[in-house]
Amino acid sequence: MDVKALSYYVAIVDQKSINKAAELLYISQPVLTRTVKALEKELGVQLLIRNNHGIEITTVGQNLYYYARSILSQFEEIERLKKTFGSCIETRLRVSTAMILLQDSIIQKYFSSVNSDHSFIDIRETGIEEAINNVRSQASEIAILALNTVQYRTLQRVCKIHELEMHVIDKGSVYVHLSQKHALAQADTVKASSLLSMIYLHTPEDFFTRLNYTVKIGDTELSQFKRIITVNNYHTIINLLKHSDAFMFGNRWQIEDLKKGGIASIRLEDGHIQRHLVWLHRQRQTLSDEARLFLNLFLAPLNQSIPAKA
């Protein structure tokens, strides 16, 4: 089994078609067919099933695909290192976040800590479902997510299915974020029913946000909120919170940062629903030095760190 065969196999699965993969790779379809047959013979199992719609991947074939993606990623890193030997050093950070606002200081500390001539930083603020898919597809190496209780339980099952590993950082009560000028800003706690007349800010809907409509907070359902603004950028959400009669449900891990921006945080009184702060990555994949550094900077205010490399 060689690297080229694995790269051909990954291309076939990504394209869901041998013919489309052949066009992408500029090689003939018979070459790819022979490659798949050789892999199946070497492993002694069927990897792909051809049908009228393209291909269907077997369970073993799915496992090989994820292993192959990981192996090819490591080879890419080796090739990148070969190019930087004797010249410049390049670092790459690829992170997705969902339902959490990253402190600007974390990026500044990361940048000042890396010994690099060229730093590539890809931070994707997105929804929960897209963040998970980014890790699965290796567009992001890690994802940091804030989830409610229902979303957390669902993600546990998703991780088992898609061979992702989830690490719980912390959990706590749900908070309501709103302008410090709002009449509720001085309260110690707030009921969800007290917010019904306000504008409810949230990120675009996906599978995980739609789970919220099954959640009842005290005597209030999320479907009861009639004034809603959907925003796909957290900095825009902060500006709307500061300058309008709006609120968002959040967590306690960024209270101090939000306070500096003129946002108050009040604990939600109807608190059987909790928030879980987690990070996830692909199983059986060694984290890069860049990802480890970023995670440790993120975890430092919580007095936590990830274990040292074995």
Backbone torsions as a table, in degrees:
resi	resn	phi	psi	omega
1	MET	NA	123.2	-179.0
2	ASP	-118.1	170.9	-175.6
3	VAL	-64.0	-38.1	-179.0
4	LYS	-62.7	-41.1	179.0
5	ALA	-62.6	-41.1	178.5
6	LEU	-65.1	-40.3	179.2
7	SER	-65.2	-38.0	175.7
8	TYR	-63.3	-43.5	-177.9
9	TYR	-63.6	-44.1	178.8
10	VAL	-61.3	-41.3	179.0
11	ALA	-62.5	-39.9	179.0
12	ILE	-62.6	-46.3	-178.9
13	VAL	-67.1	-41.8	179.2
14	ASP	-61.1	-41.0	-178.0
15	GLN	-84.1	-13.6	-178.1
16	LYS	59.2	25.7	-178.2
17	SER	-165.0	134.0	176.0
18	ILE	-68.9	-40.3	-179.0
19	ASN	-63.5	-45.0	-179.8
20	LYS	-66.3	-37.4	177.7
21	ALA	-64.7	-38.9	178.6
22	ALA	-61.8	-41.8	178.1
23	GLU	-64.6	-41.3	-179.4
24	LEU	-64.9	-39.2	-175.5
25	LEU	-89.2	-6.8	-178.1
26	TYR	59.5	41.7	174.1
27	ILE	-131.9	169.5	-175.9
28	SER	-79.2	153.2	179.3
29	GLN	-62.5	-39.3	178.1
30	PRO	-59.8	-33.4	178.6
31	VAL	-62.3	-44.0	179.3
32	LEU	-67.6	-38.6	178.6
33	THR	-62.0	-43.4	178.6
34	ARG	-65.3	-36.2	178.9
35	THR	-62.2	-46.3	179.7
36	VAL	-62.6	-44.6	179.8
37	LYS	-62.2	-38.3	178.7
38	ALA	-66.0	-40.4	177.5
39	LEU	-64.3	-42.8	-179.9
40	GLU	-64.4	-38.3	178.7
41	LYS	-67.4	-41.2	-179.1
42	GLU	-65.7	-38.7	-178.3
43	LEU	-88.3	-18.8	179.7
44	GLY	74.9	22.5	179.7
45	VAL	-141.4	160.9	175.1
46	GLN	-84.9	133.2	-178.2
47	LEU	-102.8	-40.8	-175.9
48	LEU	-129.3	146.7	174.7
49	ILE	-119.0	119.9	-179.5
50	ARG	-84.4	139.2	175.7
51	ASN	-142.6	-174.0	-176.1
52	ASN	-67.2	-19.3	-177.6
53	HIS	-99.9	3.2	-179.2
54	GLY	129.7	-113.0	179.2
55	ILE	-134.2	154.8	171.8
56	GLU	-122.9	132.7	-174.8
57	ILE	-95.1	135.9	178.3
58	THR	-79.5	171.2	179.4
59	THR	-61.0	-44.5	177.6
60	VAL	-65.1	-38.6	178.5
61	GLY	-62.5	-36.9	177.6
62	GLN	-65.7	-42.4	178.6
63	ASN	-63.4	-43.1	178.4
64	LEU	-61.7	-38.5	-179.5
65	TYR	-58.4	-48.3	-178.1
66	TYR	-67.7	-38.4	175.1
67	TYR	-62.4	-43.4	-177.9
68	ALA	-63.9	-41.7	178.7
69	ARG	-60.9	-41.5	179.7
70	SER	-64.9	-44.5	-180.0
71	ILE	-62.5	-45.3	-179.1
72	LEU	-64.4	-35.9	177.6
73	SER	-62.7	-41.1	178.9
74	GLN	-66.0	-38.3	177.2
75	PHE	-64.8	-37.0	177.5
76	GLU	-62.8	-39.7	178.3
77	GLU	-64.2	-40.3	178.5
78	ILE	-62.8	-44.1	178.4
79	GLU	-62.7	-38.0	178.9
80	ARG	-64.7	-40.4	178.7
81	LEU	-65.0	-39.9	179.4
82	LYS	-59.0	-37.7	-178.2
83	LYS	-73.0	-25.9	-176.6
84	THR	-91.7	-14.3	178.4
85	PHE	-59.5	127.3	176.9
86	GLY	80.3	-2.9	178.3
87	SER	-126.5	-112.7	-179.1
88	CYS	-108.4	159.2	177.9
89	ILE	-100.8	132.3	-178.9
90	GLU	-116.5	136.8	175.6
91	THR	-122.5	150.2	-178.8
92	ARG	-132.7	127.7	176.0
93	LEU	-121.8	123.7	-178.4
94	ARG	-131.0	106.7	-173.9
95	VAL	-132.6	139.1	169.2
96	SER	-112.6	144.6	176.3
97	THR	-130.4	151.0	177.1
98	ALA	-145.7	131.7	177.2
99	MET	62.7	26.2	177.6
100	ILE	-145.6	138.5	179.2
101	LEU	-99.2	117.1	-179.5
102	LEU	-74.8	137.5	174.8
103	GLN	-69.2	135.1	177.2
104	ASP	-60.9	-30.6	-177.7
105	SER	-64.5	-27.6	179.9
106	ILE	-64.6	-44.6	178.8
107	ILE	-64.2	-40.2	179.6
108	GLN	-64.1	-42.9	179.0
109	LYS	-66.7	-39.0	178.0
110	TYR	-60.6	-48.7	-177.0
111	PHE	-61.7	-38.9	-179.2
112	SER	-75.9	-15.3	-177.3
113	SER	-93.9	-22.3	-176.9
114	VAL	-82.9	138.0	176.5
115	ASN	-93.8	90.2	-169.9
116	SER	-148.6	141.8	172.0
117	ASP	-84.5	-27.5	-179.9
118	HIS	-138.5	113.1	179.4
119	SER	-107.3	127.0	175.9
120	PHE	-106.4	117.1	-177.7
121	ILE	-121.1	118.2	-179.5
122	ASP	-122.9	96.2	178.4
123	ILE	-105.5	119.4	-176.9
124	ARG	-111.5	109.0	173.2
125	GLU	-85.0	116.1	-171.3
126	THR	-151.4	-170.2	176.6
127	GLY	-84.5	169.3	-176.9
128	ILE	-61.5	-48.1	-176.9
129	GLU	-61.8	-43.8	-179.4
130	GLU	-67.9	-36.7	177.8
131	ALA	-61.3	-42.5	177.8
132	ILE	-63.0	-45.6	-179.7
133	ASN	-64.6	-33.7	177.5
134	ASN	-62.7	-39.0	177.9
135	VAL	-70.6	-42.8	179.2
136	ARG	-58.8	-41.8	-176.2
137	SER	-86.1	-3.9	-178.5
138	GLN	71.6	15.2	171.0
139	ALA	-66.7	-31.6	173.1
140	SER	-125.3	143.7	178.7
141	GLU	-79.4	-37.6	179.8
142	ILE	-136.9	162.7	172.9
143	ALA	-135.7	142.4	176.1
144	ILE	-116.6	124.5	-171.0
145	LEU	-131.3	145.7	168.9
146	ALA	-113.3	120.7	-172.0
147	LEU	-125.7	148.3	170.1
148	ASN	-83.8	177.1	-172.8
149	THR	-58.5	-43.4	-178.5
150	VAL	-66.3	-44.6	179.4
151	GLN	-64.0	-38.4	-180.0
152	TYR	-62.4	-46.5	179.5
153	ARG	-62.6	-38.8	178.8
154	THR	-66.9	-41.4	-180.0
155	LEU	-64.2	-32.6	176.2
156	GLN	-57.1	-43.0	179.1
157	ARG	-70.9	-39.8	179.7
158	VAL	-61.5	-41.3	-179.7
159	CYS	-61.4	-39.5	179.0
160	LYS	-65.0	-40.3	-177.6
161	ILE	-69.1	-41.6	-172.4
162	HIS	-103.8	14.3	175.2
163	GLU	55.7	50.3	173.7
164	LEU	-110.3	154.2	179.4
165	GLU	-116.3	124.4	-177.3
166	MET	-109.5	136.2	179.2
167	HIS	-120.8	123.9	179.4
168	VAL	-82.4	125.4	178.7
169	ILE	-91.0	-46.2	-176.3
170	ASP	-166.8	166.7	172.3
171	LYS	-145.8	154.7	-177.4
172	GLY	-170.2	-174.5	-177.1
173	SER	-70.2	160.4	172.3
174	VAL	-80.2	139.0	177.4
175	TYR	-117.6	158.5	174.7
176	VAL	-110.2	126.7	178.7
177	HIS	-105.1	130.3	178.2
178	LEU	-154.7	174.4	-177.0
179	SER	-63.8	143.1	176.3
180	GLN	-64.5	-15.4	179.2
181	LYS	-87.1	-8.2	-177.7
182	HIS	-71.7	151.1	-177.6
183	ALA	-61.4	-27.2	-178.7
184	LEU	-84.6	-6.2	-170.4
185	ALA	-63.4	-25.0	-177.3
186	GLN	-91.8	-2.6	-177.9
187	ALA	-74.1	152.2	176.0
188	ASP	-79.5	-39.0	177.4
189	THR	-138.4	163.8	179.6
190	VAL	-144.0	143.7	175.1
191	LYS	-88.5	148.3	178.4
192	ALA	-61.2	-35.2	-179.5
193	SER	-63.7	-24.0	178.5
194	SER	-73.3	-10.8	-175.2
195	LEU	-100.5	-2.7	-171.1
196	LEU	-61.1	-27.9	-179.2
197	SER	-83.9	-8.8	-176.9
198	MET	-90.5	170.7	176.6
199	ILE	-84.7	126.6	-179.3
200	TYR	-95.1	116.0	178.7
201	LEU	-95.6	133.6	173.1
202	HIS	-153.2	165.7	-179.4
203	THR	-79.5	166.1	-178.2
204	PRO	-56.3	148.8	-176.8
205	GLU	-70.5	141.9	167.8
206	ASP	-145.5	-170.0	-177.7
207	PHE	-55.9	-41.7	-174.9
208	PHE	-75.5	-37.1	178.4
209	THR	-71.4	-30.1	177.0
210	ARG	-67.5	-22.4	174.3
211	LEU	-62.6	-24.2	-178.3
212	ASN	-62.5	-25.4	-177.3
213	TYR	-73.6	-6.6	173.0
214	THR	-94.1	-4.5	-175.8
215	VAL	-91.7	133.1	174.9
216	LYS	-113.7	124.6	-178.8
217	ILE	-103.8	102.4	-173.7
218	GLY	64.0	-121.4	177.4
219	ASP	-102.3	17.2	-174.1
220	THR	-120.9	132.6	173.9
221	GLU	-102.0	147.9	-179.0
222	LEU	-61.4	-27.7	179.8
223	SER	-67.3	-12.7	179.8
224	GLN	-78.4	-16.7	178.4
225	PHE	-75.9	122.0	-174.2
226	LYS	-101.0	-25.8	179.8
227	ARG	-100.0	106.3	-171.4
228	ILE	-131.4	137.1	171.6
229	ILE	-124.0	127.5	177.5
230	THR	-100.2	125.2	-175.9
231	VAL	-132.3	138.2	-177.4
232	ASN	-104.3	13.5	-178.9
233	ASN	-136.1	126.3	-173.5
234	TYR	-69.3	-33.1	178.7
235	HIS	-68.3	-33.8	174.3
236	THR	-65.8	-40.4	177.3
237	ILE	-58.8	-43.7	-179.8
238	ILE	-60.5	-43.8	179.4
239	ASN	-63.5	-39.4	178.2
240	LEU	-67.2	-37.8	177.7
241	LEU	-62.5	-39.4	-176.8
242	LYS	-70.3	-33.6	-167.7
243	HIS	-118.1	14.9	178.3
244	SER	-147.8	170.5	178.7
245	ASP	-83.3	68.0	-172.9
246	ALA	-130.6	160.7	176.1
247	PHE	-145.2	164.2	170.5
248	MET	-141.9	150.8	173.3
249	PHE	-81.4	137.4	-177.2
250	GLY	-148.7	-145.1	-172.5
251	ASN	-143.3	177.8	-176.4
252	ARG	-92.4	-5.2	-171.8
253	TRP	-78.5	-9.4	179.7
254	GLN	-128.7	23.8	-178.2
255	ILE	-58.5	-47.1	-176.5
256	GLU	-64.2	-39.7	179.5
257	ASP	-67.7	-41.0	178.5
258	LEU	-66.1	-35.7	179.6
259	LYS	-60.6	-39.0	178.4
260	LYS	-63.5	-26.8	-179.9
261	GLY	-94.1	11.0	176.7
262	GLY	86.2	20.0	-178.5
263	ILE	-111.9	129.3	176.5
264	ALA	-92.1	153.0	-180.0
265	SER	-129.3	120.1	-178.1
266	ILE	-121.1	133.8	-179.2
267	ARG	-67.7	134.5	178.6
268	LEU	-73.9	127.1	-172.6
269	GLU	-71.9	-35.5	-177.7
270	ASP	-82.3	73.3	-161.6
271	GLY	-102.4	44.3	172.6
272	HIS	-80.3	-16.3	175.0
273	ILE	-92.3	130.9	179.1
274	GLN	-113.8	164.9	173.0
275	ARG	-103.9	139.0	177.8
276	HIS	-118.8	126.1	175.8
277	LEU	-98.2	120.8	-174.9
278	VAL	-136.9	162.4	166.8
279	TRP	-132.4	152.0	-177.5
280	LEU	-141.3	158.6	177.9
281	HIS	-152.7	175.1	178.8
282	ARG	-75.3	144.1	176.6
283	GLN	-64.7	151.6	174.7
284	ARG	59.3	27.7	177.3
285	GLN	-123.3	127.4	179.3
286	THR	-75.5	130.4	179.7
287	LEU	-69.8	142.7	175.5
288	SER	-71.0	162.0	177.1
289	ASP	-60.8	-35.5	-179.7
290	GLU	-64.0	-44.4	-179.7
291	ALA	-65.8	-40.3	179.6
292	ARG	-64.2	-43.0	179.0
293	LEU	-61.9	-46.1	-178.7
294	PHE	-62.7	-44.8	179.8
295	LEU	-61.3	-43.0	-179.9
296	ASN	-65.2	-35.1	175.7
297	LEU	-67.6	-38.3	178.7
298	PHE	-67.8	-38.1	-175.5
299	LEU	-82.0	-19.0	-174.2
300	ALA	-53.6	-46.0	179.8
301	PRO	-63.5	-19.2	178.8
302	LEU	-94.7	6.2	-180.0
303	ASN	59.4	40.3	177.4
304	GLN	-130.3	164.4	174.6
305	SER	-155.0	158.0	176.6
306	ILE	-84.4	149.6	-178.5
307	PRO	-58.2	149.6	175.6
308	ALA	-64.6	158.2	178.3
309	LYS	-61.9	145.0	177.5
310	ALA	-70.1	NA	NA
